[in-house]
Amino acid sequence: MSSAAGPERRVRLTDGRGGVVRGIRPGDRAAFLAFHAGLSEESRYLRYFSARRRLPEGEVRHFTEVDQRDHAGIVVLVDGALVGHALYDRLADADEAEVALEVADAFQGLGVGTIMLDELARTASRAGIRRFVAHVLPANQRMLQVFRDLGFAEHAHYEDGTVRVRVELPG
């Protein structure tokens, strides 16, 4: 099966479990809402800079209705359950996109974030995007490590209470 982001791809987590990475679809809305509701308060805080339980309707649409060019989204499914979500939005500098991701608590540290960022980088490269940027809370060391694990040229500096990370994507 294919999505606008490319074909579904089978992946293996670091604990040996198999999964699927693919572009998010509007039909994933219910699974995305259940996924978000299952995140711990800490995970929600690290992702959204607040621990809000409910996302506004506009954000839910933004996360699940994408064009896979200027606004792309990826999910990882394990045994049919959504365990990770990542997206990017192209910025005013058309060569850059802001990227963000979240991983279910039970799947953190198992390579899900790296899998999603790798897939998003492929999608972004096809769309002519050359750099990802992200704003990460300094306490979110796992997310900062995910950027390092990609192996792409990465630059980070402290800016307005967050770490601004810029990652050069392969050409």
C-alpha positions as CSV (number, residue, x, y, z in Angstrom):
1,M,0.0,0.0,0.0
2,S,1.2,3.5,-0.7
3,S,0.6,7.0,0.6
4,A,1.4,10.4,-0.8
5,A,4.6,10.3,1.3
6,G,5.8,7.1,-0.4
7,P,5.2,3.5,0.2
8,E,4.5,1.9,3.5
9,R,7.8,0.6,4.8
10,R,8.3,-2.2,7.3
11,V,10.7,-1.2,10.1
12,R,12.3,-2.9,13.1
13,L,12.5,-1.3,16.5
14,T,15.6,-1.7,18.6
15,D,13.8,-4.2,20.8
16,G,13.2,-6.4,17.7
17,R,9.5,-5.6,17.3
18,G,8.3,-4.9,13.8
19,G,6.3,-2.0,12.7
20,V,5.2,0.1,9.7
21,V,6.1,3.7,8.9
22,R,3.8,5.6,6.5
23,G,2.3,9.0,5.8
24,I,-0.5,10.0,8.1
25,R,-4.0,10.0,6.6
26,P,-7.2,11.9,7.6
27,G,-8.6,8.4,8.5
28,D,-5.9,8.2,11.3
29,R,-7.7,10.9,13.3
30,A,-9.2,8.6,15.9
31,A,-6.0,6.7,16.3
32,F,-4.0,10.0,16.6
33,L,-6.4,11.3,19.3
34,A,-6.1,8.0,21.3
35,F,-2.3,8.2,20.9
36,H,-2.2,11.8,22.2
37,A,-4.6,11.0,25.1
38,G,-2.2,8.2,26.1
39,L,0.9,10.3,26.4
40,S,2.1,11.1,29.8
41,E,2.0,14.6,31.2
42,E,5.8,14.8,30.8
43,S,5.7,13.7,27.2
44,R,3.0,16.2,26.3
45,Y,4.9,19.0,28.1
46,L,8.2,18.1,26.3
47,R,6.3,18.1,22.9
48,Y,3.9,21.0,23.2
49,F,5.7,23.0,26.0
50,S,2.5,22.5,28.0
51,A,0.8,19.4,29.5
52,R,-2.6,20.0,27.9
53,R,-4.7,16.9,27.6
54,R,-6.8,18.0,24.7
55,L,-5.7,19.5,21.4
56,P,-7.8,22.2,19.7
57,E,-9.7,21.0,16.6
58,G,-7.6,23.1,14.3
59,E,-4.4,21.4,15.5
60,V,-5.9,18.0,15.1
61,R,-6.7,18.8,11.5
62,H,-3.3,20.3,11.0
63,F,-1.7,17.1,12.3
64,T,-3.8,14.6,10.3
65,E,-4.6,16.5,7.0
66,V,-1.3,17.0,5.1
67,D,-0.2,17.5,1.6
68,Q,3.1,15.6,2.0
69,R,5.0,18.5,0.3
70,D,4.8,21.7,2.2
71,H,3.2,20.1,5.2
72,A,4.0,16.4,5.8
73,G,3.2,13.9,8.5
74,I,4.4,10.4,9.3
75,V,3.2,7.8,11.7
76,V,4.7,4.5,13.0
77,L,2.3,1.7,13.7
78,V,3.1,-1.4,15.8
79,D,0.5,-4.2,15.8
80,G,-1.9,-1.7,14.3
81,A,-1.5,0.9,17.1
82,L,-0.2,4.3,16.4
83,V,3.0,4.7,18.5
84,G,4.7,7.7,16.9
85,H,3.8,10.8,14.9
86,A,6.0,13.4,13.3
87,L,5.4,16.3,10.9
88,Y,7.1,19.2,9.2
89,D,5.9,22.5,7.9
90,R,7.8,24.4,5.2
91,L,9.0,27.8,6.4
92,A,9.2,31.2,4.6
93,D,12.7,30.1,3.5
94,A,11.4,27.4,1.2
95,D,14.6,25.4,1.8
96,E,13.7,25.0,5.5
97,A,10.9,23.2,7.4
98,E,10.1,23.1,11.1
99,V,9.9,19.6,12.4
100,A,8.3,18.1,15.5
101,L,7.6,14.6,16.7
102,E,6.1,12.6,19.6
103,V,6.5,9.0,20.6
104,A,4.3,6.9,22.9
105,D,5.9,6.6,26.3
106,A,6.2,2.8,26.1
107,F,8.1,3.2,22.8
108,Q,10.5,5.9,23.7
109,G,14.2,4.9,23.3
110,L,13.3,2.2,20.8
111,G,14.3,4.1,17.6
112,V,10.8,5.3,16.7
113,G,11.8,8.9,16.6
114,T,14.9,8.2,14.4
115,I,12.7,6.1,12.0
116,M,10.2,8.9,11.7
117,L,12.8,11.7,11.1
118,D,14.6,9.5,8.6
119,E,11.3,9.0,6.7
120,L,10.4,12.7,6.9
121,A,13.9,13.6,5.6
122,R,13.2,11.5,2.5
123,T,9.8,13.2,2.0
124,A,11.4,16.6,2.5
125,S,14.2,16.0,0.1
126,R,11.7,15.0,-2.6
127,A,9.9,18.3,-1.9
128,G,13.1,20.3,-2.2
129,I,13.6,21.0,1.5
130,R,17.3,21.1,2.5
131,R,17.1,21.8,6.3
132,F,15.0,20.9,9.3
133,V,14.8,23.2,12.2
134,A,13.3,22.4,15.6
135,H,12.8,24.1,18.9
136,V,13.4,21.6,21.8
137,L,13.3,22.2,25.5
138,P,16.7,21.7,27.0
139,A,15.3,19.0,29.3
140,N,14.3,16.9,26.3
141,Q,17.6,15.1,25.9
142,R,16.1,12.2,24.1
143,M,14.8,14.4,21.3
144,L,18.2,16.1,21.0
145,Q,19.8,12.7,20.8
146,V,17.4,11.7,18.0
147,F,18.8,14.5,15.9
148,R,22.4,13.4,16.6
149,D,21.5,9.8,15.7
150,L,20.4,10.8,12.2
151,G,24.0,11.3,11.3
152,F,23.3,14.5,9.3
153,A,25.2,17.7,9.9
154,E,23.5,19.2,12.9
155,H,23.9,22.6,14.6
156,A,22.3,23.5,17.9
157,H,22.2,26.7,20.1
158,Y,20.2,28.0,23.0
159,E,17.6,30.6,21.9
160,D,14.7,32.1,24.0
161,G,14.5,29.2,26.5
162,T,14.8,26.4,23.9
163,V,17.5,24.7,22.0
164,R,17.2,25.6,18.3
165,V,18.4,22.7,16.2
166,R,19.2,22.9,12.5
167,V,19.8,19.7,10.6
168,E,21.2,19.7,7.0
169,L,19.4,17.1,5.0
170,P,21.3,14.9,2.5
171,G,21.0,16.2,-1.1
